[in-house]
């Protein structure tokens, strides 16, 4: 029971972080004219967001695996027949979401934070490209999350 609540809490935290990045942090950058201040805000936000996103996603994955183990023990021989197809689809979509989320946090966010902390200057075009990639990946993550959650409710 505790495992299920921890799974839901971590999922809410993860999705809340993705929605917060998409609807709060990224739109707030357009109100700032200075590239230097935009970069500072983005780097500070991502420095908080990246570990939160990856940590919450890790808890979701682990608690989900524990729940599948419990389901497998309960269903025994009929496990594959009862939920095998749904589980296979959910795990496939989850794998894509994990890869995309890791790309967003490590491939885009972490690299930007490292560049900022190294004192590297970024042009407005580079910042806009990074923001576009973060926004696009956030939308893709949220679109993928809908069928994953729906399939999870069917298990």
DSSP file (Angstrom, degrees, kcal/mol; ACC not computed):
  #  RESIDUE AA STRUCTURE BP1 BP2  ACC     N-H-->O    O-->H-N    N-H-->O    O-->H-N    TCO  KAPPA ALPHA  PHI   PSI    X-CA   Y-CA   Z-CA
    1    1 A X     >        0   0    0      0, 0.0     4,-1.9     0, 0.0     5,-0.2   0.000 360.0 360.0 360.0 -44.2    0.0    0.0    0.0
    2    2 A X  H  >  +     0   0    0      1,-0.2     4,-2.6     2,-0.2     5,-0.2   0.883 360.0  56.5 -61.8 -37.6    2.8    2.4    0.9
    3    3 A X  H  > S+     0   0    0      1,-0.2     4,-2.2     2,-0.2    -1,-0.2   0.897 105.7  50.1 -60.6 -42.1    4.5    1.5   -2.4
    4    4 A X  H  > S+     0   0    0      2,-0.2     4,-2.3     1,-0.2    -1,-0.2   0.906 112.1  47.0 -65.0 -42.3    1.4    2.5   -4.4
    5    5 A X  H  X S+     0   0    0     -4,-1.9     4,-2.7     2,-0.2    -2,-0.2   0.900 111.9  50.0 -67.4 -39.9    1.2    5.9   -2.6
    6    6 A X  H  X S+     0   0    0     -4,-2.6     4,-2.5     2,-0.2    -1,-0.2   0.888 109.9  52.1 -64.1 -38.3    4.8    6.5   -3.1
    7    7 A X  H  X S+     0   0    0     -4,-2.2     4,-2.3    -5,-0.2    -2,-0.2   0.934 112.3  44.7 -61.8 -47.7    4.4    5.7   -6.8
    8    8 A X  H  X S+     0   0    0     -4,-2.3     4,-2.5     2,-0.2    -2,-0.2   0.897 113.5  50.1 -65.2 -41.3    1.5    8.2   -7.1
    9    9 A X  H  X S+     0   0    0     -4,-2.7     4,-2.3     2,-0.2    -2,-0.2   0.925 112.7  46.2 -63.7 -45.1    3.3   10.9   -5.2
   10   10 A X  H  X S+     0   0    0     -4,-2.5     4,-2.6     2,-0.2    -2,-0.2   0.882 112.4  51.3 -65.8 -38.1    6.5   10.5   -7.3
   11   11 A X  H  X S+     0   0    0     -4,-2.3     4,-2.8     2,-0.2     5,-0.3   0.918 110.8  48.0 -64.3 -43.4    4.4   10.5  -10.5
   12   12 A X  H  X S+     0   0    0     -4,-2.5     4,-2.4     2,-0.2    -2,-0.2   0.904 113.2  48.5 -63.4 -41.1    2.6   13.7   -9.4
   13   13 A X  H  X S+     0   0    0     -4,-2.3     4,-2.1     2,-0.2    -2,-0.2   0.915 113.3  47.4 -64.3 -43.8    6.0   15.3   -8.5
   14   14 A X  H  X S+     0   0    0     -4,-2.6     4,-2.1     2,-0.2    -2,-0.2   0.958 115.9  42.4 -63.1 -52.4    7.5   14.3  -11.9
   15   15 A X  H  X S+     0   0    0     -4,-2.8     4,-2.7     1,-0.2     5,-0.2   0.872 113.1  54.5 -65.1 -35.7    4.6   15.5  -14.0
   16   16 A X  H  X S+     0   0    0     -4,-2.4     4,-2.6    -5,-0.3    -1,-0.2   0.886 107.9  49.9 -62.9 -38.6    4.3   18.7  -11.9
   17   17 A X  H  X S+     0   0    0     -4,-2.1     4,-2.3     2,-0.2    -2,-0.2   0.911 112.0  47.1 -66.1 -42.4    8.0   19.4  -12.5
   18   18 A X  H  X S+     0   0    0     -4,-2.1     4,-2.3     2,-0.2    -2,-0.2   0.928 115.2  45.8 -65.4 -44.3    7.5   18.9  -16.3
   19   19 A X  H  X S+     0   0    0     -4,-2.7     4,-3.2     2,-0.2     5,-0.3   0.898 111.9  52.7 -65.2 -40.0    4.4   21.1  -16.3
   20   20 A X  H  X>S+     0   0    0     -4,-2.6     4,-2.1    -5,-0.2     5,-1.8   0.904 110.2  47.3 -62.1 -42.3    6.1   23.7  -14.2
   21   21 A X  I  <>S+     0   0    0     -4,-2.3     5,-2.3     3,-0.2     6,-0.3   0.940 118.1  42.5 -61.2 -46.8    9.1   23.9  -16.6
   22   22 A X  I  <5S+     0   0    0     -4,-2.3     5,-0.3    -5,-0.2    -2,-0.2   0.886 127.0  28.1 -69.9 -41.8    6.7   24.1  -19.6
   23   23 A X  I  <5S+     0   0    0     -4,-3.2    -3,-0.2    -5,-0.2    -2,-0.2   0.619 132.4  23.6-101.4 -14.0    4.2   26.6  -18.1
   24   24 A X  I  X5S+     0   0    0     -4,-2.1     4,-1.5    -5,-0.3    -3,-0.2   0.773 122.2  35.4-115.2 -62.2    6.2   28.6  -15.6
   25   25 A X  I  ><S+     0   0    0     -5,-1.8     4,-0.9     1,-0.2    -4,-0.2   0.955 118.5  45.2 -66.5 -52.4    9.9   28.8  -16.2
   26   26 A X  H >><S+     0   0    0     -5,-2.3     3,-0.8    -6,-0.2     4,-0.5   0.907 114.2  47.2 -64.4 -43.5   10.1   28.8  -20.0
   27   27 A X  H >4 S+     0   0    0     -5,-0.3     3,-1.0    -6,-0.3     4,-0.4   0.834 104.2  63.0 -66.2 -28.9    7.4   31.4  -20.6
   28   28 A X  H >< S+     0   0    0     -4,-1.5     3,-0.9     1,-0.2     4,-0.3   0.762  91.4  67.0 -66.5 -22.5    8.9   33.7  -17.9
   29   29 A X  H X< S+     0   0    0     -4,-0.9     3,-1.4    -3,-0.8    -1,-0.2   0.821  89.5  63.6 -66.6 -30.3   12.0   34.0  -20.0
   30   30 A X  T << S+     0   0    0     -3,-1.0    -1,-0.2    -4,-0.5    -2,-0.2   0.727  95.1  60.1 -69.3 -19.6   10.2   35.9  -22.7
   31   31 A X  T <  S+     0   0    0     -3,-0.9     2,-0.5    -4,-0.4    -1,-0.3   0.592  92.5  80.9 -80.5 -10.3    9.5   38.8  -20.3
   32   32 A X    <   -     0   0    0     -3,-1.4     6,-0.0    -4,-0.3     0, 0.0  -0.849  57.2-171.3-102.6 127.7   13.2   39.3  -19.8
   33   33 A X        +     0   0    0     -2,-0.5     2,-0.3     5,-0.0    -1,-0.1   0.838  61.9  84.1 -85.9 -35.3   15.1   41.3  -22.4
   34   34 A X     >  -     0   0    0      1,-0.2     4,-2.3     2,-0.0     5,-0.2  -0.540  65.1-151.2 -76.6 128.0   18.7   40.7  -21.3
   35   35 A X  H  > S+     0   0    0     -2,-0.3     4,-2.7     1,-0.2     5,-0.2   0.869  98.0  55.8 -62.6 -35.9   20.3   37.5  -22.6
   36   36 A X  H  > S+     0   0    0      2,-0.2     4,-2.0     1,-0.2    -1,-0.2   0.914 110.3  42.8 -64.3 -43.7   22.5   37.5  -19.5
   37   37 A X  H  > S+     0   0    0      2,-0.2     4,-2.6     1,-0.2     5,-0.2   0.881 113.5  52.9 -71.3 -37.8   19.5   37.6  -17.1
   38   38 A X  H  X S+     0   0    0     -4,-2.3     4,-2.7     2,-0.2     5,-0.2   0.940 110.8  47.2 -59.0 -47.4   17.6   35.0  -19.2
   39   39 A X  H  X S+     0   0    0     -4,-2.7     4,-2.8     1,-0.2     5,-0.2   0.897 111.6  50.8 -62.5 -41.6   20.5   32.7  -19.0
   40   40 A X  H  X S+     0   0    0     -4,-2.0     4,-2.4     2,-0.2     5,-0.2   0.933 113.1  45.1 -62.8 -46.8   20.9   33.2  -15.3
   41   41 A X  H  X S+     0   0    0     -4,-2.6     4,-2.6     2,-0.2    -2,-0.2   0.922 115.2  47.6 -63.3 -44.6   17.2   32.4  -14.7
   42   42 A X  H  X S+     0   0    0     -4,-2.7     4,-2.7    -5,-0.2     5,-0.2   0.924 113.2  47.5 -63.9 -45.1   17.2   29.4  -17.0
   43   43 A X  H  X S+     0   0    0     -4,-2.8     4,-2.0    -5,-0.2    -1,-0.2   0.913 113.8  47.3 -64.2 -42.7   20.4   28.0  -15.5
   44   44 A X  H  X S+     0   0    0     -4,-2.4     4,-1.2    -5,-0.2    -2,-0.2   0.916 113.8  47.9 -64.7 -42.3   19.1   28.4  -11.9
   45   45 A X  H  X S+     0   0    0     -4,-2.6     4,-2.8    -5,-0.2     3,-0.4   0.918 113.6  46.5 -63.9 -43.7   15.7   26.9  -12.7
   46   46 A X  H  X S+     0   0    0     -4,-2.7     4,-2.7     1,-0.2     5,-0.3   0.811 103.8  62.4 -70.4 -29.2   17.3   23.9  -14.5
   47   47 A X  H  < S+     0   0    0     -4,-2.0     4,-0.5    -5,-0.2    -1,-0.2   0.842 114.8  34.5 -64.5 -31.5   19.7   23.4  -11.6
   48   48 A X  H  X S+     0   0    0     -4,-1.2     4,-1.3    -3,-0.4    -2,-0.2   0.870 120.5  49.3 -83.5 -43.0   16.7   22.8   -9.4
   49   49 A X  H  X S+     0   0    0     -4,-2.8     4,-3.1     1,-0.2     5,-0.2   0.898 101.3  60.2 -68.3 -45.1   14.5   21.1  -12.0
   50   50 A X  H  X S+     0   0    0     -4,-2.7     4,-2.4     1,-0.2     5,-0.3   0.918 109.3  39.9 -57.0 -52.4   16.9   18.5  -13.4
   51   51 A X  H  > S+     0   0    0     -4,-0.5     4,-2.5    -5,-0.3     5,-0.3   0.882 116.8  52.2 -65.4 -34.5   17.6   16.6  -10.2
   52   52 A X  H  X S+     0   0    0     -4,-1.3     4,-2.4     2,-0.2     5,-0.3   0.938 112.3  45.0 -63.5 -46.4   13.9   16.8   -9.2
   53   53 A X  H  X S+     0   0    0     -4,-3.1     4,-2.3     2,-0.2    -2,-0.2   0.955 118.4  40.7 -63.1 -52.5   12.8   15.5  -12.6
   54   54 A X  H  X S+     0   0    0     -4,-2.4     4,-2.2    -5,-0.2    -2,-0.2   0.888 116.2  50.4 -67.8 -39.4   15.3   12.6  -12.7
   55   55 A X  H  X S+     0   0    0     -4,-2.5     4,-2.0    -5,-0.3    -1,-0.2   0.936 112.6  45.4 -63.8 -46.8   14.9   11.7   -9.1
   56   56 A X  H  X S+     0   0    0     -4,-2.4     4,-2.3    -5,-0.3    -2,-0.2   0.904 112.9  51.0 -64.0 -41.0   11.1   11.6   -9.2
   57   57 A X  H  X S+     0   0    0     -4,-2.3     4,-2.5    -5,-0.3    -1,-0.2   0.892 108.0  53.2 -63.7 -38.7   11.2    9.6  -12.4
   58   58 A X  H  X S+     0   0    0     -4,-2.2     4,-2.5     2,-0.2    -1,-0.2   0.900 109.1  48.4 -61.7 -41.3   13.6    7.1  -10.8
   59   59 A X  H  X S+     0   0    0     -4,-2.0     4,-2.8     2,-0.2     5,-0.3   0.899 110.3  52.2 -66.0 -40.0   11.2    6.7   -7.8
   60   60 A X  H  X S+     0   0    0     -4,-2.3     4,-2.1     1,-0.2    -2,-0.2   0.931 111.4  46.9 -59.8 -45.7    8.4    6.1  -10.3
   61   61 A X  H  X S+     0   0    0     -4,-2.5     4,-2.1     2,-0.2    -2,-0.2   0.934 115.3  44.5 -63.5 -46.9   10.3    3.5  -12.1
   62   62 A X  H  X S+     0   0    0     -4,-2.5     4,-2.2     2,-0.2    -2,-0.2   0.930 115.2  45.9 -66.9 -45.6   11.4    1.6   -9.0
   63   63 A X  H  X S+     0   0    0     -4,-2.8     4,-2.0     1,-0.2    -1,-0.2   0.865 112.1  53.3 -67.1 -33.3    8.0    1.7   -7.2
   64   64 A X  H  X S+     0   0    0     -4,-2.1     4,-2.2    -5,-0.3    -1,-0.2   0.904 107.9  50.4 -64.3 -40.9    6.4    0.6  -10.5
   65   65 A X  H  X S+     0   0    0     -4,-2.1     4,-1.9     1,-0.2    -2,-0.2   0.897 109.5  50.8 -64.0 -40.3    8.8   -2.4  -10.7
   66   66 A X  H  X S+     0   0    0     -4,-2.2     4,-1.9     1,-0.2    -1,-0.2   0.896 109.9  50.6 -63.8 -38.8    8.0   -3.3   -7.1
   67   67 A X  H  X S+     0   0    0     -4,-2.0     4,-2.5     1,-0.2    -2,-0.2   0.885 107.7  52.4 -67.2 -37.8    4.2   -3.2   -7.9
   68   68 A X  H  X S+     0   0    0     -4,-2.2     4,-2.7     2,-0.2    -1,-0.2   0.892 107.0  53.5 -64.1 -38.5    4.7   -5.4  -11.0
   69   69 A X  H  X S+     0   0    0     -4,-1.9     4,-1.9     2,-0.2    -1,-0.2   0.912 109.9  47.7 -61.3 -42.2    6.5   -7.9   -8.8
   70   70 A X  H  X S+     0   0    0     -4,-1.9     4,-1.8     2,-0.2    -2,-0.2   0.906 112.3  49.1 -65.1 -41.5    3.5   -7.9   -6.4
   71   71 A X  H  X S+     0   0    0     -4,-2.5     4,-2.9     1,-0.2     5,-0.3   0.898 108.6  53.7 -63.6 -40.3    1.1   -8.3   -9.4
   72   72 A X  H  X S+     0   0    0     -4,-2.7     4,-1.9     1,-0.2    -1,-0.2   0.897 109.2  48.4 -62.2 -40.2    3.1  -11.2  -10.8
   73   73 A X  H  < S+     0   0    0     -4,-1.9    -1,-0.2     2,-0.2    -2,-0.2   0.862 114.0  47.2 -67.7 -35.3    2.9  -13.0   -7.4
   74   74 A X  H  < S+     0   0    0     -4,-1.8    -2,-0.2     1,-0.2    -1,-0.2   0.903 118.8  37.8 -74.1 -41.4   -0.8  -12.4   -7.3
   75   75 A X  H >< S+     0   0    0     -4,-2.9     3,-1.9     1,-0.2    -2,-0.2   0.759  82.8 170.3 -82.5 -25.4   -1.7  -13.5  -10.8
   76   76 A X  G ><  +     0   0    0     -4,-1.9     3,-1.3    -5,-0.3     4,-0.3  -0.292  69.8   8.3  50.9-115.0    0.9  -16.4  -10.9
   77   77 A X  G 3  S+     0   0    0      1,-0.3     4,-0.3    -2,-0.1     3,-0.3   0.733 131.9  53.1 -70.5 -23.1    0.3  -18.5  -14.1
   78   78 A X  G <> S+     0   0    0     -3,-1.9     4,-2.9     1,-0.2     5,-0.3   0.334  76.5 105.1 -95.0   8.7   -2.2  -16.1  -15.6
   79   79 A X  H <>>S+     0   0    0     -3,-1.3     4,-2.4     1,-0.2     5,-0.5   0.926  83.2  42.2 -54.8 -51.9    0.0  -13.0  -15.4
   80   80 A X  H  >5S+     0   0    0     -3,-0.3     4,-1.4    -4,-0.3     5,-0.5   0.905 117.3  47.7 -64.9 -42.4    0.9  -12.9  -19.1
   81   81 A X  H  45S+     0   0    0     -4,-0.3    -1,-0.2     2,-0.2    -2,-0.2   0.896 117.1  41.9 -65.7 -40.2   -2.7  -13.7  -20.2
   82   82 A X  H  <5S-     0   0    0     -4,-2.9    -2,-0.2     1,-0.1    -3,-0.2   0.933 139.4  -2.5 -77.1 -47.9   -4.3  -11.2  -17.9
   83   83 A X  H  X5S+     0   0    0     -4,-2.4     4,-2.7    -5,-0.3     5,-0.2   0.321  95.9 107.2-130.8   8.4   -2.1   -8.1  -18.2
   84   84 A X  H  X<S+     0   0    0     -4,-1.4     4,-2.5    -5,-0.5     5,-0.2   0.910  84.2  44.2 -59.3 -48.0    0.8   -9.0  -20.5
   85   85 A X  H  > S+     0   0    0     -5,-0.5     4,-2.1     2,-0.2    -1,-0.2   0.923 116.4  46.1 -65.4 -45.0   -0.2   -7.0  -23.5
   86   86 A X  H  > S+     0   0    0      1,-0.2     4,-2.5     2,-0.2    -2,-0.2   0.920 114.7  48.3 -62.4 -44.3   -1.1   -3.9  -21.5
   87   87 A X  H  X S+     0   0    0     -4,-2.7     4,-2.9     2,-0.2     5,-0.2   0.902 109.1  52.6 -64.5 -41.9    2.1   -4.1  -19.5
   88   88 A X  H  X S+     0   0    0     -4,-2.5     4,-2.0    -5,-0.2    -1,-0.2   0.917 112.2  45.3 -61.7 -43.3    4.2   -4.6  -22.6
   89   89 A X  H  X S+     0   0    0     -4,-2.1     4,-2.4     2,-0.2     5,-0.2   0.917 113.8  49.4 -65.8 -43.2    2.7   -1.5  -24.2
   90   90 A X  H  X S+     0   0    0     -4,-2.5     4,-2.6     1,-0.2    -2,-0.2   0.919 111.9  48.0 -62.9 -43.5    3.1    0.5  -21.0
   91   91 A X  H  X S+     0   0    0     -4,-2.9     4,-2.2     2,-0.2    -1,-0.2   0.864 110.6  51.9 -67.1 -35.3    6.7   -0.5  -20.6
   92   92 A X  H  X S+     0   0    0     -4,-2.0     4,-1.8    -5,-0.2    -2,-0.2   0.948 113.6  43.1 -64.8 -48.4    7.5    0.3  -24.2
   93   93 A X  H  X S+     0   0    0     -4,-2.4     4,-2.4     1,-0.2    -2,-0.2   0.883 112.7  54.3 -64.4 -37.5    6.0    3.8  -23.9
   94   94 A X  H  X S+     0   0    0     -4,-2.6     4,-2.7    -5,-0.2    -1,-0.2   0.888 105.0  53.7 -63.5 -39.1    7.7    4.2  -20.5
   95   95 A X  H  X S+     0   0    0     -4,-2.2     4,-2.3     2,-0.2    -1,-0.2   0.929 109.6  47.4 -60.8 -45.2   11.1    3.4  -22.0
   96   96 A X  H  X S+     0   0    0     -4,-1.8     4,-2.5     1,-0.2    -2,-0.2   0.911 112.4  50.2 -62.7 -41.9   10.6    6.1  -24.6
   97   97 A X  H  X S+     0   0    0     -4,-2.4     4,-2.8     2,-0.2     5,-0.2   0.903 109.8  50.3 -63.2 -41.6    9.5    8.6  -21.9
   98   98 A X  H  X S+     0   0    0     -4,-2.7     4,-2.5     2,-0.2     5,-0.2   0.918 112.0  47.2 -63.7 -43.8   12.6    7.8  -19.8
   99   99 A X  H  X S+     0   0    0     -4,-2.3     4,-2.3     2,-0.2    -2,-0.2   0.934 115.2  45.7 -62.9 -45.9   14.9    8.3  -22.7
  100  100 A X  H  X S+     0   0    0     -4,-2.5     4,-2.3     2,-0.2    -2,-0.2   0.897 113.6  48.9 -65.1 -41.2   13.3   11.6  -23.7
  101  101 A X  H  X S+     0   0    0     -4,-2.8     4,-2.5     2,-0.2     5,-0.2   0.890 111.5  49.0 -66.9 -39.8   13.2   12.8  -20.1
  102  102 A X  H  X>S+     0   0    0     -4,-2.5     4,-3.1    -5,-0.2     5,-1.0   0.896 110.4  51.7 -66.1 -39.8   16.9   11.9  -19.6
  103  103 A X  I  X>S+     0   0    0     -4,-2.3     5,-1.5     3,-0.2     4,-0.6   0.920 111.3  48.0 -60.5 -43.6   17.7   13.7  -22.8
  104  104 A X  I  <>S+     0   0    0     -4,-2.3     5,-2.6     3,-0.2     4,-0.4   0.940 120.2  36.1 -63.6 -47.0   15.8   16.8  -21.6
  105  105 A X  I  <>S+     0   0    0     -4,-2.5     5,-2.5     3,-0.2    -2,-0.2   0.933 134.4  20.6 -74.6 -46.5   17.5   16.9  -18.2
  106  106 A X  I  <>S+     0   0    0     -4,-3.1     5,-0.7    -5,-0.2    -3,-0.2   0.884 126.7  44.8 -92.7 -43.6   21.0   15.7  -19.1
  107  107 A X  I  <<S+     0   0    0     -5,-1.0    -3,-0.2    -4,-0.6    -4,-0.1   0.845 133.7  12.2 -73.5 -34.0   21.3   16.4  -22.8
  108  108 A X  I  ><S+     0   0    0     -5,-1.5     4,-1.9    -4,-0.4    -3,-0.2   0.828 132.0  38.7-105.7 -60.2   19.8   19.9  -22.7
  109  109 A X  I  ><S+     0   0    0     -5,-2.6     4,-2.4    -6,-0.2    -3,-0.2   0.933 117.3  44.3 -64.1 -52.5   19.5   21.1  -19.1
  110  110 A X  I  ><S+     0   0    0     -5,-2.5     4,-2.5     1,-0.2    -1,-0.2   0.884 113.0  52.5 -63.6 -38.5   22.6   19.9  -17.5
  111  111 A X  H  ><S+     0   0    0     -5,-0.7     4,-2.3     2,-0.2    -1,-0.2   0.900 109.8  49.3 -64.0 -39.8   24.8   20.9  -20.5
  112  112 A X  H  X S+     0   0    0     -4,-1.9     4,-2.6     2,-0.2    -2,-0.2   0.931 110.6  49.6 -64.4 -45.1   23.3   24.5  -20.3
  113  113 A X  H  X S+     0   0    0     -4,-2.4     4,-2.8     1,-0.2    -2,-0.2   0.915 111.2  49.6 -60.9 -43.2   24.0   24.7  -16.5
  114  114 A X  H  X S+     0   0    0     -4,-2.5     4,-1.5     2,-0.2    -1,-0.2   0.918 111.6  48.5 -61.3 -43.4   27.6   23.5  -17.0
  115  115 A X  H  <>S+     0   0    0     -4,-2.3     5,-2.2     2,-0.2     4,-0.2   0.910 113.3  47.7 -63.8 -41.5   28.1   26.1  -19.8
  116  116 A X  H ><5S+     0   0    0     -4,-2.6     3,-1.7     1,-0.2    -2,-0.2   0.933 111.5  49.1 -64.8 -46.5   26.6   28.8  -17.6
  117  117 A X  H 3<5S+     0   0    0     -4,-2.8    -1,-0.2     1,-0.3    -2,-0.2   0.753 105.6  58.5 -67.7 -23.1   28.7   27.9  -14.5
  118  118 A X  T 3<5S-     0   0    0     -4,-1.5    -1,-0.3    -5,-0.2    -2,-0.2   0.507 118.8-113.1 -80.9  -4.3   31.8   27.8  -16.7
  119  119 A X  T < 5 +     0   0    0     -3,-1.7     2,-0.2     1,-0.3    -3,-0.2   0.611  61.0 157.8  85.0  12.2   31.1   31.5  -17.6
  120  120 A X      < -     0   0    0     -5,-2.2     2,-0.4    -6,-0.2    -1,-0.3  -0.510  37.0-132.8 -73.7 136.1   30.4   30.8  -21.2
  121  121 A X        -     0   0    0     -2,-0.2     2,-0.4   -82,-0.0    -1,-0.1  -0.716  18.2-159.1 -88.9 137.5   28.3   33.4  -22.9
  122  122 A X        -     0   0    0     -2,-0.4   -83,-0.1   -87,-0.1     2,-0.1  -0.927  14.2-126.3-116.4 142.5   25.4   32.3  -25.1
  123  123 A X     >  -     0   0    0     -2,-0.4     4,-2.3     1,-0.1     5,-0.2  -0.336  29.1-106.3 -78.8 166.4   23.8   34.3  -27.8
  124  124 A X  H  > S+     0   0    0      1,-0.2     4,-2.8     2,-0.2     5,-0.2   0.891 122.2  54.7 -58.9 -39.9   20.0   35.0  -27.9
  125  125 A X  H  > S+     0   0    0      2,-0.2     4,-2.1     1,-0.2    -1,-0.2   0.899 108.0  48.4 -62.8 -41.0   19.7   32.5  -30.8
  126  126 A X  H  > S+     0   0    0      2,-0.2     4,-2.3     1,-0.2    -1,-0.2   0.913 112.4  48.3 -65.4 -42.2   21.4   29.8  -28.7
  127  127 A X  H  X S+     0   0    0     -4,-2.3     4,-2.8     1,-0.2    -2,-0.2   0.921 111.4  50.3 -63.2 -43.5   19.1   30.5  -25.7
  128  128 A X  H  X S+     0   0    0     -4,-2.8     4,-2.4     1,-0.2    -1,-0.2   0.882 110.1  50.6 -62.9 -38.1   16.1   30.5  -28.0
  129  129 A X  H  X S+     0   0    0     -4,-2.1     4,-2.3     2,-0.2    -1,-0.2   0.921 111.7  47.2 -64.6 -43.9   17.2   27.1  -29.5
  130  130 A X  H  X S+     0   0    0     -4,-2.3     4,-2.5     2,-0.2    -2,-0.2   0.920 112.5  49.2 -63.8 -44.2   17.6   25.6  -26.0
  131  131 A X  H  X S+     0   0    0     -4,-2.8     4,-2.8     1,-0.2    -2,-0.2   0.905 110.7  51.2 -62.5 -41.3   14.2   27.0  -24.9
  132  132 A X  H  X S+     0   0    0     -4,-2.4     4,-2.9     2,-0.2     5,-0.2   0.917 111.2  47.5 -61.3 -44.0   12.6   25.5  -28.0
  133  133 A X  H  X S+     0   0    0     -4,-2.3     4,-2.3     2,-0.2    -2,-0.2   0.892 113.5  47.7 -66.1 -39.5   14.1   22.1  -27.4
  134  134 A X  H  X S+     0   0    0     -4,-2.5     4,-2.1     2,-0.2    -2,-0.2   0.923 114.1  46.9 -65.7 -43.8   13.1   22.2  -23.7
  135  135 A X  H  X S+     0   0    0     -4,-2.8     4,-2.2     2,-0.2    -2,-0.2   0.934 113.9  47.6 -63.2 -47.0    9.5   23.3  -24.6
  136  136 A X  H  X S+     0   0    0     -4,-2.9     4,-2.3     1,-0.2    -2,-0.2   0.910 112.9  47.6 -62.7 -43.3    9.2   20.6  -27.4
  137  137 A X  H  X S+     0   0    0     -4,-2.3     4,-2.4    -5,-0.2    -1,-0.2   0.857 109.6  54.2 -69.0 -32.9   10.6   17.8  -25.2
  138  138 A X  H  X S+     0   0    0     -4,-2.1     4,-2.4     2,-0.2    -2,-0.2   0.929 109.9  46.8 -63.8 -44.6    8.2   18.9  -22.3
  139  139 A X  H  X S+     0   0    0     -4,-2.2     4,-2.5     2,-0.2    -2,-0.2   0.923 112.8  49.5 -62.8 -44.0    5.2   18.6  -24.7
  140  140 A X  H  X S+     0   0    0     -4,-2.3     4,-2.3     1,-0.2    -2,-0.2   0.903 110.6  50.5 -62.3 -41.2    6.4   15.3  -26.0
  141  141 A X  H  X S+     0   0    0     -4,-2.4     4,-2.1     2,-0.2    -1,-0.2   0.927 111.9  47.0 -62.0 -45.4    6.9   14.0  -22.4
  142  142 A X  H  X S+     0   0    0     -4,-2.4     4,-1.2     2,-0.2    -2,-0.2   0.881 111.0  51.3 -67.0 -37.3    3.4   15.1  -21.4
  143  143 A X  H  X S+     0   0    0     -4,-2.5     4,-0.8     1,-0.2     3,-0.3   0.911 112.9  46.2 -64.5 -41.4    1.8   13.6  -24.5
  144  144 A X  H  X S+     0   0    0     -4,-2.3     4,-1.4     1,-0.2    -2,-0.2   0.840 105.8  61.2 -67.5 -33.0    3.6   10.3  -23.8
  145  145 A X  H  X S+     0   0    0     -4,-2.1     4,-2.7     1,-0.2     5,-0.3   0.822  93.3  65.6 -65.9 -30.8    2.5   10.4  -20.1
  146  146 A X  H  X S+     0   0    0     -4,-1.2     4,-2.4    -3,-0.3    -1,-0.2   0.964 107.1  36.7 -60.8 -56.0   -1.2   10.4  -20.9
  147  147 A X  H  X S+     0   0    0     -4,-0.8     4,-2.8     1,-0.2     5,-0.2   0.846 115.5  56.6 -67.6 -28.7   -1.3    6.8  -22.4
  148  148 A X  H  X S+     0   0    0     -4,-1.4     4,-2.2     2,-0.2    -2,-0.2   0.942 110.8  42.8 -64.9 -45.9    1.2    5.6  -19.9
  149  149 A X  H  X S+     0   0    0     -4,-2.7     4,-2.0     2,-0.2    -2,-0.2   0.919 114.6  51.3 -64.9 -42.8   -1.0    6.7  -17.0
  150  150 A X  H  X S+     0   0    0     -4,-2.4     4,-0.9    -5,-0.3    -2,-0.2   0.924 111.8  46.1 -60.5 -45.2   -4.1    5.4  -18.7
  151  151 A X  H >X S+     0   0    0     -4,-2.8     4,-0.6     1,-0.2     3,-0.5   0.877 109.2  56.2 -65.1 -36.8   -2.5    2.0  -19.2
  152  152 A X  H >< S+     0   0    0     -4,-2.2     3,-0.8     1,-0.2    -1,-0.2   0.862 103.2  54.3 -63.0 -35.2   -1.3    2.0  -15.6
  153  153 A X  H 3< S+     0   0    0     -4,-2.0    -1,-0.2     1,-0.2    -2,-0.2   0.753 104.1  56.5 -69.4 -22.8   -4.8    2.5  -14.4
  154  154 A X  H <<        0   0    0     -4,-0.9    -1,-0.2    -3,-0.5    -2,-0.2   0.611 360.0 360.0 -83.2 -12.7   -5.8   -0.6  -16.4
  155  155 A X    <<        0   0    0     -3,-0.8    -1,-0.2    -4,-0.6    -2,-0.1   0.488 360.0 360.0 -78.2 360.0   -3.3   -2.9  -14.7
